[in-house]
Amino acid sequence: MDNPLGTSPDDVQFRFRDDEVADHGTVTVDACCEQTNATAVRIEPGDDARVLLPHLDRIALVEVNFPTFGDGRGYSAARILREEGYTGELRAVGDVGIDQLSHMRRCGFDAFAPDTPLDEEDAKRAFATWENVYQHAVDTRGGARRTIPELRHE
Amino acid sequence: MYKYDNYDQQMVDARVEEFRDQARRRLEGKLTEDQFKPLRLMNGLYLQLHAYMLRVAIPYGTLNSEQMIALGDIADKYDRGYGHFTTRQNLQYNWIKLEDAADILADLAKVEMHAIQTSGNCIRNISSDHFAGAAHDELVDPRPYAELLRQWSSFHPEFTYLPRKFKIAVIAAEKDRAAMRLHDIGIQIVKNDAKDGGSEIGARFFVGGGMGRTPMVAPMIRDFVPLDQLITYAEACLRVYNRYGRRDNKYKARIKILVHELGKDEYTRQVEEEFAHLLKQGVEPPREELERIKPYFSDPAFEDGPKSVDRSDPDFAVWVDRNTHRHKHDSYVSAVISLKPVGGIPGDATGEQMRLMARLAKQYSFDELRIMHTQNVVLPHVKIGDLHALWTELEAAGLGSPNMDTIEDMIACPGLDYCSLANARSIPLAQRISERFDASGKTSKLGELKLKISGCINACGHHHAGHIGILGVDRKGVENYQLSLGGSEAEDVSLAKITGPGFTEDGVIEAVDTVTNVYLANKQGEERFLDTYRRIGMEPFKEALYG
């Protein structure tokens, strides 16, 4: 079926997961809640990520769209999904630039499909911007990474 | 004063490198100006009318003499020999070249300073009471809490692309010297009666204040947040805003509009719900961190000494009465260095003056200075016995104006002389008003009178909060000035009301004179201008202005 919404696996430029790339057409948040067999969903900036919570078990891919990089609602959507236990692929799509990568990664995104492919070297540097971090986010969950205040009191 | 450890230094150094990389990609054409703009803004770099402007963060307005010297040296080396202290307790350089920006940031990093998040739609420099740690009337020093918030808000991954800029102020006294309730979040550190009969310290949250084109006083949304939940609660406030703040119209994007449109109760309900969720996520820094920060702000070694001054020199006596603030130690005061010389540019200081203030801080104030939101500088801990020597040096350098909180101590934004947003000039108006009131000798008769001037509706000059406010507008290509009365940024916070039709530049100076005459004619007892206005209302002023 022609899918006007989602990105294809080929569009994914950076991925931090070992599992198969999910190759399902994404549906809107409303459609995902209605279709009990939908496994991939696309969140637009105005969507409430929390309406997906009852359906997280069957979802393998969440795309969060950034129509413009200055609209930061997707960062909250991503973090909320991870805080609620979502473990599937979380893909940032749209106007995703080098300078958003490190923060997006911290908020739980583990796949990136930018509209315009990014310079690989610049991206590598960007993902490594912060050797340490001040505040908790998805990357510090369960002690996976210690924050600076925690490191100070070890 | 707070000292960076290796982690803090590493964060600032990482940011300088990141900015160098961004500037490189801009030059290589990998970033468009549209993409680069928000990045340079988050490093405090604005394009103004004539040049780039760089805004340097001074966290909660506290700095040491080494930092002040560095600011003076940068003014000489990269600017035209001066800098401008702002209402966010920051410093702005108005004549910066883009190619120097990364070098300036590197110079700043050497003295633990930066320009991070001094602009852009992110959490800005945290402001606080300029007499923190010195004032006789504070519950505790608010700066450890401000420092905790500074670290939490620096490079916050979720809140870097908010609907609009976000300003937080922290105070810990009943007297509000930081315009706390005119902030996106205002926090007052308070004491609560604990269940066990003792008392505990916590935070009172006010959310949704601000000036700009839609001024609002922040309502209280929580009267007590325990200290070990402070960051979690702030995070909840921000998350609700990031998700639901308006993004369709930048003039309606501040959190005050969200709180106003949802209503305080509904916004509070959503915050409490998010707070309950976040409490389970463990996002609060360890409590030991606050305890680690606190000793950096502990009292210097105060010594007993004289508790009063020799008042035989009347000029000195006036300065002491006007420009010093009662200290918690009875042998000390906080001394205000006025950056409002008669006819000068409010908040401007030369590189040389900055270095002098640095030396005086070292000599007389335990190496510490503060920037006030009223664009003056404070030496927080001066021995009463040293005041005359200090004043003599300030006088010689043109920094001894005895005008704190008088009509000459006005706040003025840079206005059309510098700013690309302005509709009218603010600086010449400020200069002419101070000259006039000084010449007529009326300043001292008027006592406390807070005059605030903004050159456009964005209200950087806090005109909504002025006892007398002036707003510059553009009327068919001609600068026009609206007058307003009755504002206050203090604990008796209120928003000023417009008197009526606007005035020309000459006209508004006359109008200010007129309203001060109405005050003097109606004043009862010890009333300030604001008190008289509140008692007699707008009508007598209107009558005198337009009748």
Interface residues (C-beta under 8 A of the other chain):
Chain A: P45 D48 F69 G70 D71 G72 R73 Y75 S76 A77 R79 E83 G97 I98 D99 S102 H103 M104 R106 C107 D119 D122 R125 T129 W130 E131 N132 V133 Y134 Q135 H136 A137 R141 T147 I148 P149 E150 L151 R152 H153
Chain B: D5 Y7 D8 Q10 M11 A14 E18 D21 Q22 R25 K30 L31 Q35 P38 L39 N121 Q151 W152 S154 F155 H156 P157 E158 F159 T160 Y161 L162 I231 R239 N242 R243 R247 H277 Q281 G282 V283 P285 P286 E288 E289 R292
